[in-house]
Amino acid sequence: MNSLLLSRRDLDFLLHDWLDVTALTRRPRFAEHDRETFDAVLDLSEAIATRHFAPHNKRGDSEEPWFDGEKVHIIPEVKAALEVFAESGLTGAAMDHEIGGQQLPTVVANACMAWFQAANVGTSAYPFLTVANANLLLAHGSEEQIDRYVRPMVAGRFFGTMCLSEPQAGSSLADVRTRAEEQPDGGYRLFGHKMWISGGDHELSENIVHLVLARTPGAPAGVKGLSLFVVPKFLLAEDGSPGERNDVVLAGLNHKMGYRGTTNTLLNFGEGVHRPGGAPGAVGHLVGERHRGLAYMFHMMNEARTGVGLGATALGYTGYLHSLDYARTRPQGRPLAGRDPGAPQVPIIEHADVRRMLLAQKSYVEGALALSLYCSRLIDEERTAPEETARTRARLLLEVLTPIAKSWPSQWCLAANDLAIQIHGGYGYTREYNVEQQYRDNRLNPIHEGTHGIQGLDLLGRKVVMDGGAGLRLLLDTVTATADRARGAGGEAADLAESLTRSTARVARTTARLWSTGDPATALANSSAYLEAVGHVVLAWIWLEQYLATGTRTDPFHEGKRQAARYFYRIELPRTGPQFDLLDTLDRTAADTDPDWF
């Protein structure tokens, strides 16, 4: 029976027929692997996600964590599932052997994670954050911090968080107030409040490793004055075991419309409820150098951004598969031609408008999955390509694509979830059907790790103009190379290439137009529209790549791929025309609206 979480056939197509991940095994880092080990870990991920994560997804949503004033209570299935996940070694799937990892390519590890995000995004958030936390410390932490915190996280004994936002600051990290006071022993004591901290408190692990942005006395104002600290829930004894309780206190849980199985917290640091060493203040350890905290945190944030995009994709994908299954099995109505009230009803997939909605979903979720895995493959290129030029190219291309890889799936896979509800009709918005929860869960992703608006500002305000526009030129050159290959293939592929070439040229012209005035406020006034338009052009490129990878095969799977590509080019890509037209006018309607007019 085919899974309703993800399509293994699609994953195999993307990983092997298109991205050729087995070629990575010719590099020293991945030499111990082959197609067989990649397939085995994907099989394992599907099995664990299906057997241990999916069954409690609805219960975790309806019986969300609660706080009794002393500790958090979570349904027992969550801890049991996470223990199985840890025992499988998947926490360290892409990490080095020497710290207990499997040293898999990132693209394979992320394909594995997608199974868990599709099965139960609430439970999977705990290892998701832990992996990103550990990767930051591996990149910027000391050997002692790696030994005392990362190794237990890889083993599944400790979980990790990221603590950026504060009640008064939100996404404006320049306004972070949490302070870190240096102590005579060289350590620090932290005082302040952190809001919206996912996984911030629970009883699921021996310890929780918080990565906290804070200011040291006399630090420069704004983001340049932020430093990063490791602040564990429990201080560690000499042997590394959890010991004295640190001065980090749960003030309360936030109750979101989705991701309800993940504790989301307001944490108080240093209020004196606990007095480690006999004094108030949360004991923290500086990561790297002072005042470089945000630069370090971006390591985790960028990983989280692409991961949020992958999670949005997984939720959209499972919603698509649920609605496809429903459309194939739900009888209703009769064909338009020769309608006979006495004839049996037909499955609703026989109706053209239902097929339209399914095609839209398919184009969104399969396109988003391809984009997410492509970006994951770039991470592997950046880290392991033998030539420096290839590593530099991958790094630059990933920089430009990251805001799109986060926001495009968060917008359009949510639209796929919306269509899944529509296909279910009245049943779709009842809690008895999974698509209702999948929509609620996915609605959080356009906000997680930087809102849609923040990603638009990042793309237009930073990424496409950095290094004199080198990133944008590289992206457009990469898209053009695909169009050239498609023209060489001839036939329909060449026709799609012409449409893509016109859209690519439009991206270049509109970007230049937006910055032609030298006025950032005017250029960025419609940055969200820019993100959406460029994102659609990028997905058209990804769909042409998939079209070419189908070759000449004519079985239903490959015909379905080509039909989804046609849909995207005929229905979706033309959406960008009016958006580019708006951008070219340098419209300031929103920017010039006085707040008092509302």
N, C-alpha and C positions, 0 to 999 in steps of 0.2 A: 504494500500500500504506500502511495506517495505521501511524503510528509506534508503537513499543513503549516510547517514552520518556515522552511526555505526549500528551494529546489536544488537538490544535489546535482542534478543534471546541469543546471545553469552554472553552479560553482565549478564543476569540472570543465565546462566550456570556457569560462572566463580564466581559470587558473592555468589550464593546460593548452587549449586550442588557441587562446588569444595571448595571454601573458607569458606562456612558456616558463612556468616557475621551476620546472625541473632543470632548466639551463643554469639556475643558480647553484646547483650542486657541483658545478665545475669550479666554484670558488672555494678557497680553503675553509671559510667559516661554515659552509654548509656541506662539506665533502662527505660527512657521515650519513647524509640523507639521500633519498631517492624518491621516485614516484610512489613506491610502495609505502614508505614511512609517511609521506604527506597524506596519502589516502587513508592510512590507518588512523592518524590523529584526527582527520575530518570525520571518519566513522565513529571514533570514540566521542568526539564532541557532540555529534548528532544524537548518539545513544544516551549520553548523560543528560543533555538538554531535554530530551524527550521523556526520559524516565524519572528524572529527579527535579527538574526545574519547571517544566510545563504543568505538571499535575497540581501544584499549589499556587499557580498564577492567580486564579480567581479568588482563592481564599486569602492570599496575601493582600489582594486589593480590597476585599470586603472586611477583613479583620486586620486593619492596619496597625502598626506598632503604637503602643500607648505607654505613657509615663506615669508612674504612680507617685512621683515626687522624690523617689530614691533611685529607681532604675527603670530601664526600658524593657517592655515585654514584647516579644515577637513570636509569631507562630513557630513551632519547633521544626517544621519542614524546611525553613530557611537555613538554619544551622546545619541540618543534615545534608542538604544539597551542597552547601559550601564546603563541607568536609569532603564530600565525594570529589568536588572540583579540585580541591587542594591535593588530595591523594593522587589524582590523575597526573599531576605535574603541570597542569595548564597555566597556573599562575606565572610560571617562568618560561612559558612556551618559546618566547623569542629571546630570552636572556642567556648569558654565557653559561657554559657547562660548569665553570669553576664556582659559581654561586648557586648551583642547583638547577639551572635552566636547561631547556632542551635545545637551544640554539637553532630554532626553526627560523626560516625567513619571516619577516613581519607580515608579508602578504598572506602567508599560510596561517599564521597565528591569528590575524584579524578575521580571516574567513571562519576560523574555529569560533572566535568570540561572537560572530554574528548569530550562530545557532542559539547561544544562551540569551542574547538580547531579544531574539524573536520569541523564545520560549517564555521568558520571564524577565522583563527589563528591570523590575524592582529588585529581585535577588541578584541579578548579574551586575548591578551597579557597585556592589561591594568589591568584588575582584577587579572590576574595571578601574575604579579609583585607586585600588591598591597597586595595580601594575603600573599606572602612570606615576604614582608617588615613588615607587621603587626605581623606576627609570630615571626620574629626576635626580635622586640621590646617587645612582650609579654614575650619572654624568657630572654632578657637581659636588657631591658629598665627599667627606674624608673616608679613609680606609676604615677608621673606627666606626663611623656612622653606617657604612655599608655592612660591616660585620655585625653590629648590634641591632640594626633596624631592617636592612634589606633582606638579609638571609632569613630571618624569621617571617618576613612577609612572603618571600618566595615559597617557604615551607607551609604557608597557610596559617601560621600561629598568630601573626599580627596582621591587622588591616590598616589601610592608610586613607587620609583625607587631604583636601586642599582647602585652606582657610584664607580667603581673600576678602570677600564682601563683608561690610559692616552695616548695621541698621541705618545709619545716617549717610552712608556712602554709596551703597548699591554697586553699580558698575564703575563708578568714578573712583578709581583706586588712588588718585591723587589726594583724596580726602580721608584715607585710612588714618585712624587715630591710635590704634593699639600701639603701646610703647613697650620697648624692651630695655631694661636697665641692667647695665653690666655689673657683675658681682666681683668681689675680690678674687674668687677662684677662677676668673676668666669666663664663667658661664653668664647666663642672663636670666632675669625674671621678667615675665610678660604680664601686662595689665591691659585689659580691654575687652571688647565684645566682637564676636564674629557671627554673621547671619547667613542663612541658607546653606549650611554646611551639611552636605549629603554624607551619610554614614558617620556623623559626628559623635554619636554615642549609641551603644548597644552592648549586649552580652555575648556576641557571636564569636569573639576572639579573645585571646589572652591579653591583648593590648591594642590600642589604637594610636597610630603615629600621625600626628597632625603636622602639616607643613604650613607655617603661619607667617604672613607678611606683617611686619611691625616696624616702628621707627625707633632708632636709638637716640639718646639725648643729643641735641645739636645737629641732627641730620638735616640735610637740605629739604626744603619744602617740595611738595609734589611727589611724583613717582620716583624721582632720583634719590629720595631719602629713604626708600624702603629696603629693608633687609629681610632675609629669610631664615626661619628658625625651625628646628625639629623640636616639637613639644609633645612628648608621649603622655598618654592618659595615666600610665603608671611609670614611675622612674625604674630604671633597671638596676638590679643588683650586680655585683662584680661578675657573677657567672652568666649574666645576660637575662636572667629570669625577671619577670615583673615583680617589683617590690612596692615601695611606698607610693601612695596615691598622690598624683600631681594636682596642682591647684587649677584644674580645668573642670568646670561644672556645667552640666546641662541645665539651661534655664527653661527650656520648653521645646516641644516639637511643633514644626509647621505642618499643616495638613493641606496637601496639594491635591489637585484634581486627578493627577496621575502619578505614576511611580510610587504608589502608596506603600509598597513593601519596603522602600528605602527610607530609613529614618532621615528626616531633614530637620536641622537643629539650629537653635540659638545657643551659642556657647559663651560662657563668661570665663575669662582668664584672669586669675589673680585677685579674686574677690575675698579670699581668705577663708573660704569654707574648709579647705584643706591647707595645711601648713607644712609643706615638705621641708625637712631640716629645721622645723620650728619657726618658719617665717612665711608670711603670705607671698604670693606671686608664683605664677606658673614657671617652672624651671624649663628653660629652652637652651638649645645648642645652635650656634650660628652655622649656617651652611655657606661655605665659601667665604667671600669677602663681604664686609659691610657695604650697604648702599647698592648692591647688585642684585637685590632680591627679586625684583620684577623680571630682570633678564633671565634669572634661573627659573622663575615660576613660569615663564613663557614656554620652557621645555615641556612642562606638564600641561599647560593650557593648550598649546598647539596639538599635542597628542590627544588631549581631551576633545578638542574641536573636531578633529577628523573622526574620533571615536563616537562623538555625539552624532555626526553625520551618518556613520555606520549604524548606530542604534536606531536612528530615524528610518534608515533604509530597511532594517530588519523588521521594524514594526509595520511599515508600509507593505513590505513583502508578505509577511504572514497574513495581513489583512486582505491582500490581493488573493492569496491562495484560499483563504476561507470563503471569500465572495465567489471565486471561481468554482469551488466545490458546491456552494449553494446554488449557483446559477445552473450547474449541470444536473442537479438533483431536484430542484424545486419546479414542479409543474404548475403552469399558470398561463391561461390564454391560449389562443390558436393562431396559426399563420394568417397573415393578411389575405393572401390569395386562397380562394376556395374555403373561406371560413364556414365551418359546419358546426353548429352548436352541439350536435350529437357526437362529434369526433372527440377523441381523447385530447386532453390538454397537453401542451408541449413544454419541455423544460424552458425556463426563461432565457437561457443562452441562445435559443432560436430567434429571439427578438433582436433586431438590429441595434436598438438603442442600448440594450444590455451589453452587446458586443462592443459598442462604442466605449462604454464605461470600462469594460475589461481591458480593451486596448490602451486606453489612457493610463490605467493602473500599471499595466505591463510595461509601457514605455517609461513611466516614472521609476518604478521600483527596480527593474532590470537595468535601466540606465544608471540609476544611483548606485547600485551594487557594483557595476563596472567601474564607475568613477572612484568609489571608495577603495576598491582593490587596486586600481591603477595608482592611486596616491600611496597606498601601502607598498607597492612595488618600487615607487620612487624612493621610499625610505631605505629599502634594501640596496638600491643603486647608490644612494648617497653614502651608505656605510661600507659597501663592499666592492663597488666597481673598481677594477684594477687601475684605471686611468683617472688622474686627477680631474681632467676636463669632464669626464662622465659624471664624477661625483659632484662637481660644481654645477653642472647642468641640472642634475636631479634636484639639488638643494634649491636652486633658483626657481625651477618649475614648481616644486612643492610649495614654496613660499607664495607664489601667485595663486595656486589652486586651493590652498587651505581655506580661505573664507568661502569659496564656492563649495568645496567639499563638505563644509559644515552647514551652510545655509540652504543650498539647493535641495538636498534631501529633506531637510527639516521643513521646508515649505511644500515641496511637491509630493513627498511620500505621505505627508499629512493629508494632502489633497487626495491621495490614493485611499487613505483610510476613510475619508469623507465619502468617496464613491463606493467603498465597500459597504458602508451603512446604507447608502441609497439602493444598492443592488439587493440588499436584504429586505428592503421595504420597511414596513412597520416593525418587523422583528429586529431590524438593525439597531434601533435605539433602545432595545430592552436589554437588561443586564444578563439575561439568559444566553445571549449570543456574544461571542468573544469580540466582535468588531466594535462594540460600544466601548469596551475598556481600551482596546488598541488605539482608538482615536484619542481618548483622554490621556493615555500615556504619551502619545506622540505629540500632543499639543504643547508639552513642556519644552520640546527640543528646539523650537525657534527662539527660545529664551536662554536655555542652558549654554554656558560657556561663551557668552557674548551674543547679544540679540541680533536679529536680522539687520537692524540699523547699524549696529556696531560693525558687523561684517562688511556692510556696504561702504562705510567710511574707511575700513581697513583696505578693502580692495582698491577703491578709487583714490583714496587719499594717501596710501602708502605703497601698496604692492605694485600697481601698474606704473608708478613714477620712480620707484627706487632704482638706484644705479643708472639714472638717465633713461629710464624706460626699458632697461635690459630684460626684465622679467616679462613684460608684455610682449616684447619682440620675440622672445624665446617661445612663449605660448603660441603666438600667431604663426611663427615658423613651424612649430610642431604640428599645428592643425593643418597648415598648408601642405606639409609633407604627406599627411594622410590623404588630403584631397588629390594630390598628384598621383599617389598610388591608385586611388579609385578611378581617376581618369584613365590611367594605364590599363585598368581592368576592363574598361568600356561598359557599354550597356547601361543598365539602371544605376550602377555604382557611379558611373561618370556623370549621370544627371544629378544625383545627390551631391556629388563633389562640386558641381557648379553652384548649387544653392548654398553650400557651405562656404565656398570662396566668396560669394557676394556678402554673406553675413560677416565673414572674417574681416573683409575690407571695411564694412560698416563699423565694426568695433574700433578699428584703428582710426577712422575718420572722426567718430564721435568722441573718442578719448582725447584726441588732439583739440577738437572743438571745445570740450569742457574746460580744458586748461589754457585755452588761447587768451583768455582775459587776464590771466595772472591773479584772479580773485578766488581764493579757496572757498569762500562762503558761497559764491555762485556755483562753482564747480561741484561742490558737495551737497548742494540743496536737494538734488534728486539722486543721491548715491544709492538708495535702495532700488530705484528703477534701473540704475546701471548694473547693480549686482544681479538682478533678475534677468536682464537682457543678455548680459555676457554669460551668465550661468546657462541660459538656454542654448547659446551658441556652443559653449563647451560640451553640453550634453549631446548636441547634434553631432559634434566631432566624435564623441564616445560611441554614438550609435553607428556612425559610418565605420569606425574601427570594428565594431561587432559585425556589421554587415559584411565587411571584407573577410572576417574570420570564419564566416559560415561556408566560404568556398562554393563548391557546386553541389553540396549535399541538399537533398530534396525531401528528407523525412519531416514529419510535423514539427519537431523541435526547431530545426533550422529555418523552415518556412515561417514559423512563428516569429523568429528573430527578425527576419527580413520584413515581415508585415509590421512589426512594432517600429522598425526603423522608418518605414514608409509613413506610418501614422505620425511619428514625431516630425518628420520633414514637411508633411502636408498640413498638419493641424497645429503643431506646437511651435515650430520655428518661425512661422509667419507672425506669431504674437510679438516678436521682437521689433518688427517694423515700426509700429506706433510708439513703442518705448524709445527707440533711437530717435524718432522724430521729435518726441517731447524733449529728450536730452539735448538735441541740437538747438532747440530754441533758447536754451539757458533759462528756462522758466524759474521764476522766483516766487510763485504764488504762495507756497508754504512758508518760505523764508521771510516774506514781507507781511505775513499775517500778524497783526498785533494780538498778543494774548488776551487783551481786554475785549476783543471782538467775539469771544466765545461765550 
